[in-house]
Amino acid sequence: MKFKHERYTRFKGISSDQSYSSDQQNPRKYGLKPYLRSVVDKIQRGFNQASRGVGGLKNSLIFPESSSDKPTKQVVLISKKKKKILDPQGSFLQKWNKIFVLLSIIAVSLDPLFFYIPVIDGDQKCIGMDNNMKIISCVLRTLIDIIYILHIIFKFRTGFIAPPSRIFGRGELIEDSYAIAKHYFCSYFIVDVLAILPLPQVTILFIIPMSNGPVSLVTKDLIKFVIFAQYIPRLLRIFPLYREVTRTSGIFTETPWAGAAFNLLIYMLGSHIIGSFWYLFAIEREDDCWRNACNKNNNCDAKYLYCDEKREGDYSWLNTSCIMLQPDQIKNSSDFDFGIFLDAFESHIVETKDFPQKFLYCFWWGLRSLSSLGQNLKTSTYEWEILFAVLISVLGLVLFSFLIGNMQKYLQSITVRVEEMRVKRRDAELWMSHRMLPDELKSRVRRYEQYKWQENRGVDEESLIHNLPKDLRRDIKRHLCLSLLMRVPMFEIMDERLLDAMCDCLKPVLYTENSCIVREGDPVDEMLFVMRGELLTMTTNGGRTGFFNSSYLKAGDFCGDELLTWALDPNLSSTLPLSTRTVKPLTDVEAFALKAEHLRFVASQFRRMHSRRFQHTFRYYSQQWRTWGACFIQVAWRRHCRRKQEAALWEEERRLQEALAKGGETASPSLGAAIYASRFAANILRNLRRNPSHGTKLMAPVVPTLLPQKPVEPSFSDDDLE
């Protein structure tokens, strides 16, 4: 154990710098792999130091002590900071990759700006350079290269998914710095380096000024090949990155309009590139014409065709040597045919230094040529001009097909729901006509479909939420339903777990005006909690003659409370309870429905629903209990009135008997007896007029025929739950 402890202590004491130096000094001693590891780590360390900047310098000065342990801690802290690896499927990198794709497209569109540097001096008939355009192009290209460097730094900090681990799930994220660097070196590192090489800037600012030939000639020739060479790695990098973005996030643009705009941007980019090439090739054709004329003139020196050299001699003959002729005006082979570049000279666009005018005209020429698939181009017999026209035709066909196809796809995705709704309505109309439904039912079907479309725009919310994970589904249901459920007073006494279970079981339903939700005597299979709208509930107490009770339900009320009694019954029964009321919506009603099986599950899992407090709250807001309570009070009041009336009659009869008894002692009835007798008779007649059906049964016991059956008491076995 002591020997192992000593080895561990020596390993901690070795600094990373010493290990790197030892590996460098003896690559054969430790093998080739540690040597390659040290080289890779050094390269990565250089990129990390460039990204940290001043912050890294500040962190490196945290421990100023000179003890042997302090530098070791410093190296450990810095190495831990280096190991912060980015997830390629994380939100940050997904957003960055989308931004970088757009920046790469912008970079491809900035490179053709170098083609606008050459310009023709119309007065002196020579080719010069636009110095302002040269500076602007170099600055913009440098800014884009800096962003490319930042992307390379991110690639050294981005993990990758090991291919063998993709068998199950997302796969294992590799966070080892050496493995990440090796993976990047073997993939797109060389392409990225070739894409950020500042070849145009170096060519314009350093190589061309040191060349022996005319600057304008060298610029025109070199810049064309340099841009051509770097276009290949830049274009090769865009497509894999675009494919990676669509693979990780599923989509490149969040909205259909953004996708349509992106495809239109690509088409515009192609037009801009074609226009810039057309401008440069037009200047080359002018240069070819001047050189052909110079070869025929013995007093001509080709170097004076460029404005960088001070001319010696008369070159006014150039004004008549290259005449701009239309194709039908060319009579002999000595006339120079400018072909598709004739428009550039007739518009004098190659002679102006006004960049907006030059850019927009060339862009319009490229857009017009691509849109017409090159059919408007009249070429000469020059081979490269013909190939350029063929390229325009093929590229226009590809880009136009790509644009139309993607624009149609994105724009159709906007109206796909509307089209589905239109097809569904047409099918419903055909079905209703085939079944010969009456107009009233057809109107209700149309109204229901219209209201459902206005609520969710054709999205099937239930299937969408059902496919989500359980915790996410619970949170969404809680967000959608909790605030509405709390408007129902019965739910205010429930705890959080019970509310979550209720939210998960509730289903949104819609009912249109003047429909019938449930009829009295039908089985009750769900409870309804009204969120919006108004309903009418009525009962005849099982069709009993002379009994009718109705009430209105609004937001916060519920119906179908017979189902709760059935769910709380400890003796499980598969027979659903019968409805004691008829429920009809007076307006369009939005509600949450709780199915019988869901209510049974919630009641069996949460004992909170078996408390006395819940019983009292349920009775207070239940329409069935309210109706029974109102009828019970009404019957009790009538019984009280009858008993009071009976007591008054008994008192009148007693007084009459007393009056008659006193009158019996004399020869004739007294005046008081006659008065009591008349009052008694008047009371009897008045009661007979009010209740003619009772007749002589006035004094019989009153049976509460108007009292409905008392609702079944739910099983509240847990009295201690309050």
Buried (B, 14 or more C-beta within 10 A) or exposed (E): EEEEEEEEEEEEEEBBEEBBEBBBEEBEEBEEEBBBBBBBBEBBBEBBEEBBEEEBEEEBEEBEEEEEEEBBEBBEBBEEEBEEBBBBBBEEBBEBBBEBBEBBBBBBBBBBBBBBBBBBEEEBBBBBBBEEBBEBBBEBBEEBBEBBBBBBBBBBBBBBBEEEEEEEEEBBBBBEBBBBBBBBEEEBBEBBEBBBBBBBBEBBEEBBEEEEBBBBBBBBBBBBEBBEEBBEBBEBBBEEBBEBBBEBBEEBBEEBEEBBEBBEBBBBBBBBBBBBBBBBBBBBBBBBBBEEBBEEEEEBEBEBBBBBBEBEEEBEBBEEBBEBBEEEEBEEEEEBBBBBBBBBBEBEBBBBEEBEEBBEBBBEBBBBBBBBBBEEBEBBEBEEBBEBBEEBBEBBEEBBEBBEEBBEEBBEEEEEBEEEBEEEBEEBEEEBEEEEBEEEEBEBBBBBBEBBBEBEEBEEEEEEBEEEEEEEBBBBBBEBBBEBBEBBEBBEBBEEEBBBBBBBBBEBBBBBBEBEBBEBEEEBBBBBBBBEBBBBBBBBBEEEEEBEBEBEBEBBBBBBBBBBBBBBBEEEEEEBBEBBBBBBBBEBBBBBBBBBEBBBBBBEEBEBBBBEEBBEBBBEBBBBBBBBBEBBEEBEEEEEEBEEEEEEBEEBEEBBEEBBEEBEEEEEBBEBBBEBBEEBEEBEEEBEEEEEEEEEEBEEEBEEEBBBEEBEEBBBEBEEBE
